[in-house]
Amino acid sequence: MSKTAAKTVRRRKLHLRVRKDINGTAQLPRLSVFRSNKEIYAQLIDDANGNTLAAASSRQKDIQAQKGNKSEIATFVGKAIANKAKDLGIEKCLFDRGGYLYHGRVKALADGAREGGLKF
């Protein structure tokens, strides 16, 4: 197994361990984070019905227009998902870091979502 594959397997195991305890509902959705080497994605998910309520990513046109490093872009994604949640009337959510360490871009996204008004 290559080093990259081993990291992916480890992250998936961590994510499954967290997902045992975290389940989102329509009133209290799960804020799921996926981080690739270049981009970062966030979704508000209702696990009870299997629906994605809102999504934001660093690939959106308005966020791509922003200048900054990857952590600063992650903050913009956090603010964008918080604004979409506010439009849906969602104030609270459960944070699912997706098996990643709560550090760097994942922390920046969480901080941006908190600045935007989400509570978790």
GUNUDO-559995 format. One record per residue (C-alpha): x, y, z; residue in three letters. Coordinates in steps of 0.1 Angstrom, whole numbers, padded with zeros to 4 digits, always signed. Last residue first. Layout:
XYZala/...
END
This chain:
-0217+0244+0170phe/-0232+0278+0164lys/-0235+0294+0129leu/-0234+0332+0128gly/-0211+0341+0098gly/-0182+0345+0122glu/-0188+0309+0135arg/-0188+0297+0099ala/-0155+0315+0093gly/-0140+0300+0124asp/-0150+0265+0113ala/-0135+0270+0078leu/-0103+0283+0093ala/-0102+0253+0117lys/-0105+0229+0087val/-0079+0250+0067arg/-0052+0248+0094gly/-0061+0226+0124his/-0089+0204+0136tyr/-0072+0173+0122leu/-0091+0157+0093tyr/-0114+0127+0098gly/-0143+0145+0082gly/-0143+0175+0105arg/-0180+0170+0112asp/-0194+0200+0131phe/-0230+0196+0143leu/-0253+0225+0135cys/-0270+0255+0150lys/-0286+0287+0135glu/-0306+0272+0106ile/-0333+0295+0091gly/-0327+0284+0055leu/-0312+0318+0046asp/-0291+0316+0078lys/-0277+0283+0066ala/-0268+0298+0032lys/-0250+0327+0050asn/-0232+0302+0073ala/-0221+0282+0042ile/-0206+0313+0027ala/-0188+0324+0059lys/-0172+0290+0061gly/-0162+0291+0024val/-0147+0326+0030phe/-0126+0312+0059thr/-0114+0283+0037ala/-0102+0309+0012ile/-0081+0325+0040glu/-0067+0291+0048ser/-0058+0284+0012lys/-0039+0317+0007asn/-0056+0349-0004gly/-0075+0366-0032lys/-0112+0364-0036gln/-0126+0358-0071ala/-0126+0321-0065gln/-0151+0327-0037ile/-0176+0345-0059asp/-0172+0319-0087lys/-0177+0289-0065gln/-0147+0264-0065arg/-0138+0271-0029ser/-0169+0253-0019ser/-0203+0258-0004ala/-0233+0235+0001ala/-0268+0236+0015ala/-0295+0212+0026leu/-0279+0180+0014thr/-0305+0154+0020asn/-0304+0118+0033gly/-0337+0121+0052asn/-0324+0115+0088ala/-0289+0125+0077asp/-0298+0161+0070asp/-0265+0175+0057ile/-0250+0210+0056leu/-0221+0207+0032gln/-0186+0222+0031ala/-0159+0219+0004tyr/-0122+0228+0003ile/-0099+0230-0027glu/-0063+0225-0037lys/-0050+0195-0019asn/-0085+0182-0011ser/-0105+0190+0020arg/-0140+0177+0027phe/-0160+0192+0056val/-0194+0181+0068ser/-0216+0205+0088leu/-0242+0181+0102arg/-0278+0194+0104pro/-0297+0204+0136leu/-0333+0212+0126gln/-0333+0190+0095ala/-0314+0163+0113thr/-0277+0155+0115gly/-0261+0124+0129asn/-0229+0124+0148ile/-0219+0095+0171asp/-0210+0067+0146lys/-0199+0094+0122arg/-0168+0102+0143val/-0155+0066+0140arg/-0163+0066+0103leu/-0143+0097+0098his/-0113+0083+0117leu/-0114+0051+0096lys/-0117+0072+0064arg/-0087+0093+0074arg/-0066+0062+0080arg/-0076+0047+0047val/-0067+0079+0029thr/-0033+0082+0047lys/-0025+0045+0037ala/-0034+0052+0001ala/-0010+0082+0000thr/+0018+0062+0015lys/+0014+0034-0010ser/+0000+0000+0000met/
END
